[in-house]
Amino acid sequence: MRVATYYSNKDIRLEEMPVPSIGPDELLIKIYSSGICGSDVMEWYRKNKAPLVLGHEIAGEVTEAGAEVTSFTAGDRVVATHHVPCFACHFCLNGHETVCNTLLSGTHFDPGGFCEYVRLPAINVARGTWKIPESVSYDEATFVEPLACVLRGQVKTGLKPSQSVLVLGSGISGLLHISLAKARGAGLIAATDVSEYRLEAAIRCGADYACNAGTNIPALFREKNGGFGADLVIVCAGAASAIEQALKTVERGGTILLFAPTREGVAIPLSVNDLFWRRDVTMTTAYGGSPADCVHALELIRSKRIPVKDMITQHFGLADTGEGFRLVEQADKSIKVIIRPQE
Protein backbone atom coordinates (compact mmCIF):
# COMPACT_ATOMS: atom_id res chain seq x y z
CA MET A 1 0.00 0.00 0.00
CA ARG A 2 1.00 3.65 -0.36
CA VAL A 3 2.03 5.64 2.71
CA ALA A 4 3.09 9.25 3.17
CA THR A 5 6.24 8.99 5.28
CA TYR A 6 7.28 11.98 7.37
CA TYR A 7 10.98 12.92 7.40
CA SER A 8 10.45 16.62 8.11
CA ASN A 9 7.78 19.22 7.45
CA LYS A 10 9.25 19.84 4.02
CA ASP A 11 10.09 16.21 3.28
CA ILE A 12 7.00 13.98 3.05
CA ARG A 13 7.67 11.00 0.78
CA LEU A 14 5.17 8.73 -0.93
CA GLU A 15 6.46 5.22 -0.22
CA GLU A 16 5.30 1.62 -0.33
CA MET A 17 4.64 -0.57 2.69
CA PRO A 18 2.91 -3.94 3.14
CA VAL A 19 -0.73 -3.84 4.16
CA PRO A 20 -0.74 -4.70 7.89
CA SER A 21 -1.88 -8.16 8.94
CA ILE A 22 -4.46 -8.25 11.71
CA GLY A 23 -4.93 -10.51 14.71
CA PRO A 24 -8.14 -12.20 15.84
CA ASP A 25 -9.26 -9.20 17.92
CA GLU A 26 -8.16 -6.43 15.54
CA LEU A 27 -9.52 -4.48 12.57
CA LEU A 28 -8.14 -3.48 9.20
CA ILE A 29 -9.49 -0.10 8.10
CA LYS A 30 -9.47 1.36 4.61
CA ILE A 31 -8.90 5.06 5.29
CA TYR A 32 -11.01 7.49 3.29
CA SER A 33 -10.28 10.70 5.23
CA SER A 34 -7.44 11.72 7.50
CA GLY A 35 -7.09 15.21 8.96
CA ILE A 36 -3.79 17.02 9.41
CA CYS A 37 -3.47 18.14 13.02
CA GLY A 38 -1.47 21.17 14.10
CA SER A 39 0.65 18.81 16.20
CA ASP A 40 1.63 16.94 13.02
CA VAL A 41 3.64 19.99 11.89
CA MET A 42 5.37 20.60 15.25
CA GLU A 43 8.74 19.75 13.75
CA TRP A 44 10.65 20.14 17.03
CA TYR A 45 8.44 17.41 18.45
CA ARG A 46 8.31 15.09 15.44
CA LYS A 47 11.66 15.24 13.68
CA ASN A 48 13.68 13.20 16.17
CA LYS A 49 11.19 10.35 15.73
CA ALA A 50 11.35 10.40 11.91
CA PRO A 51 10.90 8.61 9.62
CA LEU A 52 7.36 7.68 10.56
CA VAL A 53 3.80 7.68 9.25
CA LEU A 54 1.81 10.38 11.03
CA GLY A 55 -1.94 10.99 11.08
CA HIS A 56 -4.35 10.28 13.93
CA GLU A 57 -7.64 11.87 12.81
CA ILE A 58 -8.99 9.06 10.67
CA ALA A 59 -12.27 7.78 9.30
CA GLY A 60 -12.80 4.83 7.00
CA GLU A 61 -14.37 1.48 6.29
CA VAL A 62 -13.74 -1.88 7.94
CA THR A 63 -12.31 -4.18 5.28
CA GLU A 64 -11.38 -7.05 7.58
CA ALA A 65 -12.44 -7.94 11.11
CA GLY A 66 -10.66 -10.52 13.25
CA ALA A 67 -12.52 -13.70 14.15
CA GLU A 68 -12.99 -12.57 17.76
CA VAL A 69 -14.34 -9.10 16.93
CA THR A 70 -18.09 -8.97 17.51
CA SER A 71 -18.84 -5.22 17.47
CA PHE A 72 -17.79 -4.52 13.89
CA THR A 73 -18.00 -6.27 10.55
CA ALA A 74 -16.60 -5.65 7.08
CA GLY A 75 -18.34 -2.71 5.46
CA ASP A 76 -18.93 -0.73 8.65
CA ARG A 77 -18.07 2.97 8.44
CA VAL A 78 -15.97 3.81 11.50
CA VAL A 79 -14.01 6.54 13.20
CA ALA A 80 -11.22 5.73 15.64
CA THR A 81 -8.98 7.49 18.13
CA HIS A 82 -5.31 6.55 18.25
CA HIS A 83 -4.79 6.69 22.03
CA VAL A 84 -7.06 5.04 24.62
CA PRO A 85 -6.69 4.64 28.39
CA CYS A 86 -6.61 1.50 30.50
CA PHE A 87 -9.49 2.65 32.78
CA ALA A 88 -7.86 0.85 35.73
CA CYS A 89 -4.77 2.81 36.79
CA HIS A 90 -4.34 5.56 39.40
CA PHE A 91 -4.85 8.28 36.79
CA CYS A 92 -7.93 6.77 35.16
CA LEU A 93 -9.58 6.10 38.49
CA ASN A 94 -9.08 9.76 39.40
CA GLY A 95 -10.64 11.08 36.20
CA HIS A 96 -7.37 11.81 34.41
CA GLU A 97 -7.65 9.27 31.59
CA THR A 98 -5.62 11.36 29.16
CA VAL A 99 -2.44 11.08 31.25
CA CYS A 100 -2.79 7.31 31.65
CA ASN A 101 0.46 5.48 30.83
CA THR A 102 -1.39 3.19 28.45
CA LEU A 103 -2.85 6.14 26.56
CA LEU A 104 0.46 8.03 26.43
CA SER A 105 2.68 5.20 25.27
CA GLY A 106 0.81 1.95 24.92
CA THR A 107 -1.68 2.54 22.08
CA HIS A 108 -1.28 3.66 18.50
CA PHE A 109 -2.29 3.09 14.88
CA ASP A 110 -0.27 0.78 12.64
CA PRO A 111 1.33 2.45 10.81
CA GLY A 112 -0.55 5.81 11.03
CA GLY A 113 -3.29 7.81 9.40
CA PHE A 114 -1.62 9.01 6.21
CA CYS A 115 -1.78 5.72 4.36
CA GLU A 116 -4.31 3.56 2.55
CA TYR A 117 -4.91 0.94 5.27
CA VAL A 118 -4.41 0.94 9.01
CA ARG A 119 -4.45 -1.82 11.62
CA LEU A 120 -6.36 -1.06 14.80
CA PRO A 121 -4.99 -3.01 17.80
CA ALA A 122 -7.42 -4.82 20.07
CA ILE A 123 -7.44 -2.14 22.77
CA ASN A 124 -8.32 0.53 20.20
CA VAL A 125 -11.07 -1.65 18.75
CA ALA A 126 -12.58 -2.23 22.20
CA ARG A 127 -12.27 1.30 23.60
CA GLY A 128 -11.66 3.77 20.79
CA THR A 129 -13.65 2.88 17.67
CA TRP A 130 -17.20 3.91 16.82
CA LYS A 131 -19.59 3.49 13.91
CA ILE A 132 -20.20 6.67 11.93
CA PRO A 133 -23.86 7.74 11.70
CA GLU A 134 -25.26 7.73 8.17
CA SER A 135 -25.67 11.52 8.18
CA VAL A 136 -21.97 12.11 8.93
CA SER A 137 -19.38 12.05 6.14
CA TYR A 138 -15.91 10.59 6.45
CA ASP A 139 -14.47 14.12 6.32
CA GLU A 140 -16.71 15.28 9.16
CA ALA A 141 -15.89 12.21 11.23
CA THR A 142 -12.19 13.13 11.27
CA PHE A 143 -13.13 15.95 13.65
CA VAL A 144 -14.13 13.54 16.43
CA GLU A 145 -10.67 13.39 18.01
CA PRO A 146 -9.80 17.12 17.84
CA LEU A 147 -13.28 18.13 19.00
CA ALA A 148 -13.01 15.67 21.89
CA CYS A 149 -9.81 17.41 23.00
CA VAL A 150 -11.54 20.81 22.84
CA LEU A 151 -14.58 19.51 24.69
CA ARG A 152 -12.47 18.08 27.50
CA GLY A 153 -10.67 21.39 27.89
CA GLN A 154 -13.83 23.46 28.13
CA VAL A 155 -15.53 21.09 30.54
CA LYS A 156 -12.42 21.25 32.70
CA THR A 157 -12.69 25.05 32.91
CA GLY A 158 -16.27 24.90 34.18
CA LEU A 159 -17.50 27.41 31.58
CA LYS A 160 -21.02 28.57 32.43
CA PRO A 161 -23.69 30.05 30.15
CA SER A 162 -23.37 33.82 29.67
CA GLN A 163 -19.71 33.92 30.73
CA SER A 164 -17.35 35.84 28.46
CA VAL A 165 -14.69 34.01 26.45
CA LEU A 166 -11.50 35.15 24.71
CA VAL A 167 -9.85 32.71 22.30
CA LEU A 168 -6.25 33.59 21.46
CA GLY A 169 -5.43 31.99 18.10
CA SER A 170 -8.00 31.14 15.44
CA GLY A 171 -6.55 28.02 13.88
CA ILE A 172 -8.66 24.88 13.86
CA SER A 173 -8.45 24.42 17.64
CA GLY A 174 -9.42 28.01 18.25
CA LEU A 175 -12.36 27.78 15.85
CA LEU A 176 -13.60 24.59 17.49
CA HIS A 177 -13.37 26.32 20.87
CA ILE A 178 -15.36 29.28 19.53
CA SER A 179 -18.06 27.04 18.06
CA LEU A 180 -18.28 24.93 21.20
CA ALA A 181 -18.41 27.95 23.52
CA LYS A 182 -21.24 29.36 21.43
CA ALA A 183 -23.10 26.04 21.50
CA ARG A 184 -22.71 25.95 25.29
CA GLY A 185 -24.31 29.39 25.69
CA ALA A 186 -21.30 31.61 26.35
CA GLY A 187 -21.80 35.37 26.45
CA LEU A 188 -19.36 37.63 24.62
CA ILE A 189 -16.93 35.58 22.51
CA ALA A 190 -13.84 37.28 21.11
CA ALA A 191 -11.00 35.89 19.01
CA THR A 192 -7.54 36.92 17.88
CA ASP A 193 -5.06 35.87 15.22
CA VAL A 194 -2.39 37.37 12.98
CA SER A 195 -4.16 36.15 9.83
CA GLU A 196 -7.08 38.13 8.41
CA TYR A 197 -8.26 34.93 6.72
CA ARG A 198 -8.59 33.20 10.08
CA LEU A 199 -10.15 36.21 11.77
CA GLU A 200 -12.93 36.08 9.18
CA ALA A 201 -13.33 32.36 9.91
CA ALA A 202 -13.63 33.14 13.63
CA ILE A 203 -16.59 35.41 12.94
CA ARG A 204 -18.25 32.72 10.81
CA CYS A 205 -17.77 30.23 13.65
CA GLY A 206 -19.54 32.42 16.19
CA ALA A 207 -17.13 35.03 17.55
CA ASP A 208 -18.80 38.36 18.30
CA TYR A 209 -15.67 40.15 17.22
CA ALA A 210 -12.17 39.22 16.07
CA CYS A 211 -9.04 41.35 16.05
CA ASN A 212 -5.39 41.17 15.12
CA ALA A 213 -3.23 39.70 17.86
CA GLY A 214 -1.00 42.76 17.69
CA THR A 215 -3.66 45.11 19.04
CA ASN A 216 -4.16 46.01 22.72
CA ILE A 217 -6.21 42.92 23.50
CA PRO A 218 -6.84 43.56 27.23
CA ALA A 219 -8.08 47.12 26.65
CA LEU A 220 -10.26 46.22 23.65
CA PHE A 221 -11.87 43.27 25.43
CA ARG A 222 -12.76 45.37 28.47
CA GLU A 223 -14.14 48.09 26.22
CA LYS A 224 -16.51 45.62 24.59
CA ASN A 225 -17.33 43.73 27.79
CA GLY A 226 -18.58 46.53 30.02
CA GLY A 227 -15.23 47.12 31.65
CA PHE A 228 -14.66 43.49 32.64
CA GLY A 229 -11.95 41.13 31.53
CA ALA A 230 -12.65 37.63 30.24
CA ASP A 231 -14.16 34.97 32.47
CA LEU A 232 -12.35 32.39 30.36
CA VAL A 233 -9.27 32.87 28.21
CA ILE A 234 -8.34 29.95 25.95
CA VAL A 235 -4.79 30.05 24.61
CA CYS A 236 -4.71 28.31 21.22
CA ALA A 237 -1.48 29.94 20.02
CA GLY A 238 1.98 28.77 20.97
CA ALA A 239 3.52 32.24 21.16
CA ALA A 240 4.66 33.45 24.57
CA SER A 241 2.99 36.77 23.81
CA ALA A 242 -0.39 35.01 23.72
CA ILE A 243 0.11 33.73 27.26
CA GLU A 244 1.09 37.22 28.38
CA GLN A 245 -2.12 38.58 26.81
CA ALA A 246 -4.12 35.93 28.65
CA LEU A 247 -2.61 36.95 31.99
CA LYS A 248 -3.50 40.59 31.35
CA THR A 249 -7.03 39.98 30.04
CA VAL A 250 -8.43 37.38 32.43
CA GLU A 251 -10.87 38.81 34.98
CA ARG A 252 -10.65 38.31 38.74
CA GLY A 253 -12.01 34.87 39.51
CA GLY A 254 -11.52 33.86 35.88
CA THR A 255 -9.79 30.92 34.25
CA ILE A 256 -6.97 30.56 31.72
CA LEU A 257 -6.87 27.35 29.67
CA LEU A 258 -3.44 26.68 28.15
CA PHE A 259 -4.58 24.57 25.23
CA ALA A 260 -1.71 24.95 22.75
CA PRO A 261 1.86 23.91 23.53
CA THR A 262 4.71 26.39 23.12
CA ARG A 263 8.04 25.69 21.53
CA GLU A 264 10.62 23.86 23.63
CA GLY A 265 12.14 25.78 26.51
CA VAL A 266 9.57 28.59 26.71
CA ALA A 267 9.12 29.89 30.26
CA ILE A 268 6.73 32.59 31.46
CA PRO A 269 7.35 34.51 34.72
CA LEU A 270 4.29 34.57 36.98
CA SER A 271 3.47 36.72 39.98
CA VAL A 272 1.93 34.23 42.39
CA ASN A 273 0.52 36.88 44.73
CA ASP A 274 -0.87 39.25 42.10
CA LEU A 275 -2.29 36.61 39.79
CA PHE A 276 -3.37 33.70 41.93
CA TRP A 277 -3.68 34.89 45.51
CA ARG A 278 -5.10 38.40 45.09
CA ARG A 279 -7.06 37.83 41.87
CA ASP A 280 -8.17 34.23 42.45
CA VAL A 281 -7.32 33.26 38.87
CA THR A 282 -7.25 29.59 37.87
CA MET A 283 -4.76 28.41 35.26
CA THR A 284 -5.19 24.94 33.84
CA THR A 285 -4.25 22.78 30.86
CA ALA A 286 -5.89 20.02 28.86
CA TYR A 287 -4.31 17.19 26.92
CA GLY A 288 -6.17 14.87 24.59
CA GLY A 289 -9.67 13.47 24.87
CA SER A 290 -11.05 10.37 26.54
CA PRO A 291 -13.31 7.81 24.80
CA ALA A 292 -16.28 9.44 26.53
CA ASP A 293 -15.24 12.80 25.10
CA CYS A 294 -15.06 11.23 21.64
CA VAL A 295 -18.59 9.83 21.95
CA HIS A 296 -19.84 13.28 22.99
CA ALA A 297 -17.94 14.91 20.12
CA LEU A 298 -19.42 12.50 17.58
CA GLU A 299 -22.91 13.40 18.77
CA LEU A 300 -22.15 17.13 18.53
CA ILE A 301 -21.07 16.55 14.93
CA ARG A 302 -24.07 14.35 14.10
CA SER A 303 -26.51 16.90 15.49
CA LYS A 304 -24.77 19.71 13.54
CA ARG A 305 -24.34 21.72 16.74
CA ILE A 306 -20.70 22.15 15.72
CA PRO A 307 -20.52 22.95 11.97
CA VAL A 308 -17.26 21.13 11.26
CA LYS A 309 -17.95 20.77 7.54
CA ASP A 310 -17.61 24.54 7.12
CA MET A 311 -14.10 24.42 8.61
CA ILE A 312 -12.68 22.18 5.87
CA THR A 313 -10.73 24.30 3.40
CA GLN A 314 -8.61 21.88 1.35
CA HIS A 315 -8.53 18.23 0.29
CA PHE A 316 -5.50 16.40 -1.11
CA GLY A 317 -4.75 12.91 -2.30
CA LEU A 318 -2.08 10.90 -0.51
CA ALA A 319 0.59 11.87 -3.05
CA ASP A 320 0.10 15.54 -2.17
CA THR A 321 0.32 15.18 1.59
CA GLY A 322 3.41 17.38 1.56
CA GLU A 323 1.41 20.27 0.12
CA GLY A 324 -1.13 19.80 2.91
CA PHE A 325 1.64 19.99 5.49
CA ARG A 326 2.95 23.16 3.87
CA LEU A 327 -0.42 24.85 4.15
CA VAL A 328 -0.94 23.81 7.77
CA GLU A 329 2.56 24.93 8.77
CA GLN A 330 2.07 28.24 6.96
CA ALA A 331 -1.06 28.81 9.09
CA ASP A 332 -2.59 31.44 6.83
CA LYS A 333 -4.79 30.36 3.92
CA SER A 334 -6.13 27.16 5.41
CA ILE A 335 -8.23 26.00 8.33
CA LYS A 336 -8.63 22.24 8.13
CA VAL A 337 -6.77 20.19 5.54
CA ILE A 338 -8.02 16.67 4.83
CA ILE A 339 -5.98 13.94 3.16
CA ARG A 340 -7.98 11.37 1.18
CA PRO A 341 -5.68 8.32 0.88
CA GLN A 342 -7.83 6.57 -1.74
CA GLU A 343 -7.40 9.45 -4.21
Buried (B, 14 or more C-beta within 10 A) or exposed (E): BBBBBBEEBEEBEBEEBEBBEBBEBBBBBBBBBBBBBBBBBBBEEBBEEEEBBBBBBBBBBBBBBBEEBEEBEEEBBBBBBBBBBBBEBEBBEEEBBBBBEBBBEBBBBBBBBBBBBBBBBBBBBBBBBBBBBEEBBBBBBBBBBBBBBBBBBBBBBEBEEEBBBBBBBBBBBBBBBBBBBBBBEBBBBBBBBBBEBBBEBBBBBBBBBBBEBEEEBBEBBBEBBEEBBBBBBBBBBBBEEBBBBBBBBBBEEBBBBBBBBBEEEEEEEEEEEEBEEEBEBBBEEBBBBBBEBBBBBBEBBBEEEBBBBBBBBBBBBBBBBBBBBBBBBEBEEBBBBBBBBBE
